[in-house]
Amino acid sequence: MSLITDINTNRNSPPTTVSNICPKCHNHTLGSVIRCEAGGTDIQNWDRHLQKCSFETCHYYLWHHPRTPMERIPQEVQLRFAAKASLAEARQTSSKVVVPCGAPNCRDSKGEPRRANSQCDRTPFYCSSCCKALGGCRLPSHRPTTRDVSTRSDTTNSTVSPVDPPRRAFARPLDPSYAQPYIEAHRDRMQASARAEDDAKMKDLEANVFYVAVWTKDAPAHPERFRLVADRYGKFIVEKSPAIAAFAQNGFLSLLDSPSPPRWVNYDIRAPISVKSTSRILLKVPEITDCFELDLEIAQLPAGPTPTSASLRAHSESSQPVNPTVDSENIAVIDVPASPESVAEAKQEKRFPLRYTCDMKDGLAALAAVKGKARTTVFAKHFPNLKYSSGTVYKHLVFYRDALKYGILTKFSEHGRTEKGLWYDLIGDIERRKASEPPPIVVDLTEGRASAEIEEILDDGNEGNTIVFDDNVAFKIVLMKMSHYMFIDGVFQAYCNSPPIDVFIFDDLVSGGKFEVHMGNITFEGHNPVAIAVKYLTGQEDVAVWTEGARSSNLHALWESFKSSCKAQDILLTNVEVVATSLLSDEESEGAYRIAQPWHFGHRFKASDLVDVAEDVWNTLSAFSHYTYQMSNHNSVYVDFEGILTAAGYRILDSVTHVSNTEENFGGGGNYLGCLGKPGVKAFQDTHNCNATCGALSLNSIPLAFPDALLMANTGGTL
């Protein structure tokens, strides 16, 4: 390519020859050549020509000129860049930093300085009105309209002498304190919002306090006891707690790994430990041999098995992880033998699986003899008062069959309720035996369906029944129709234009809460299988499932409308998408609705987690909430977004919808899960702060609600 500098203007000329092949990903996805006028985060990018790769996982920038020397950059550009850098640095410490308009005496209707647009090209920054009055800048919202131009031309070219303004008579004189009640009410709302934010932070701190005991001397010296606050990720790192790290020897402390008998392991103080409010961490200096009151501390540890199996570790690394009680690699949730004083309490806190093999043997034998929904009844009979989880039961049925295969089940059960008859010791024996065997062949359904093994499964399987293949894959095949939500003849309906399809639904529970989510595969004619998230709305009627699916589908439609509005205003959105939602219905059951969404691998997040770590994403979602509020004529609002952070960006899966008047809402919003009605909409009005995207889209400022008495006084009539 040829690069030329224009001698007359001292500006770089566009390259004469360009290519659309990206040198990084080698796709034909390089865009057109554009000139960098603002500089982005590097001022020396000013006046350089570039092309951007539009491939989803690439986004490579191809620059056509070397970095611009500082002496070639105009003074006004340097001043504007320095001002924006200073503003960005200030906003790192406080998200409430605002910049007043640079025009003198620029104030809003309340007499307060009007906010400037920090993206304005002028120095200092101006608001939209003042910038337009000076001729505007490159921002779409700052470009003068025909009305602005005609108004200025009328005032500058007119030769008619100005006419004295007409005299006006008021019913009562205006005084400086006229707007004082509104100013005080706004200040009270801001103070209430700040108090609510402080209360939320305090509750969050209280919910993340955990206990640590450290033995620094032999008995009779008492241990040092601490109550600490976990960081935002639920991790405890000893090195970051100076009061405890001071006791380390060569960077190590001893950590209690098992209480029966007490077993200590050397623990690197730099390694994180997953904790929550009920966690109790026991540490000691490595040279200590006699820990005073150790039995008392062990008796207060939370009860439960040690989660060290490979299957649990693999599950915890899945796309939608369940928050662990402790780190599965480094510290155990310890199963403590009950003392005579706590036998009754221990019986109430039993969990599946039970501690001893002799207590598991008969129940697992009965479960192995049945399939499908019958297992729930059999489980309740043999393991009363314990919670049934299909994934957990299936996992231990695999261990039961392996124990029969290796002939070790009777050996462990004969030891009764002793240390030699522990169920988890039997599992450890099985895993050691498996480690010496060649790995089994596992069919991966996400790779294709052409293998003979899967053909055999499809031929032999009955729809709706669980099929176990190689003791590694458990799923059921259900014939279902997939419908899509759309407006038909003015009515919001679920429409299906394709024949029923086979849906593979895996038994392993991925996550719980409002929805019970399972991974599934669907196969269309002529296409490879597609991974989906199948959502069960437990404990709800089919109409509730239909309504929740309609709400999520409408969220996707609103997002697409929001993106179009942003594109029309040249607003560059961050890498955020709202996933599409469909409805699955069981053909055999004539209903049995399920919600289906595309499957995404990544880490779960809530919008409230993004305030400090991804401010641009937070601002985009905040403006989107404002957009949904205005699109519904101030009747409803979508807030509290949740989703998955993937390698390609943020993917929104769900939200909470508040509706004031359900009669004006298409889907009967009063039945939405989590809907608070008018109080929920009012909470959004009181807490939302408009940002640059709200202003660029010309969204009405919030709040818009006024007292009824004020409206009657201003209109001179009745409401």
Secondary structure, DSSP 8 states (H G I E B T S, - for coil): ---EEETTTTEEE--SS-----TTT-SS-B---EE-SS-TT-GGGTT-EEEEB--TTT--EEE-S----GGGS-HHHHHHHHHHHHHHHHHHH-TT---B-SSTT-B-TTSSB-B--TT-SSSS---HHHHHHTT--SSGGGS--HHHHHHHHHHHH--S----------SS---TTTTHHHHHHHHHHHHHHHHHHHHHHHHHHHTTEEEEEEE-S-TTS--EEEEEE--TTSEEEGGG-HHHHTT-BTTEEEEEEEETTEEEEEEETTSEEE--TT-EEEEE-TT----TTHHHHHHTS--------HHHHHHHTSSS----SS-TTT---------GGGHHHHHHT--SS-SBHHHHHHHHHHHHT--TTHHHHHHHHHSTT----HHHHHHHHHHHHHHHHHT-HHHHHTT-SSGGGBHHHHHHHHHHHHHTS-------TTT-S-SHHHHHHHHH--TTSEEEETTTEEEEEEEEEEEEEEEETTEEEEE--S--EEEEEEEEEEE-SSSEEEEEEE--TTS--EEEEEEE-TT--HHHHHHHHHHHHHHHHHHHHHHHHHHHTT----SEEE---EEEEETTTTEEEEEEEE---SEEEEGGGHHHH-HHHHHHHHHHHHHHHHHTTTSEEEEEEEEEEETTEEEEEEEEEEES-GGGSTT-GGGSTT---HHHHHHHHHH----HHHHHTT---S-----HHHHHHHHTS--
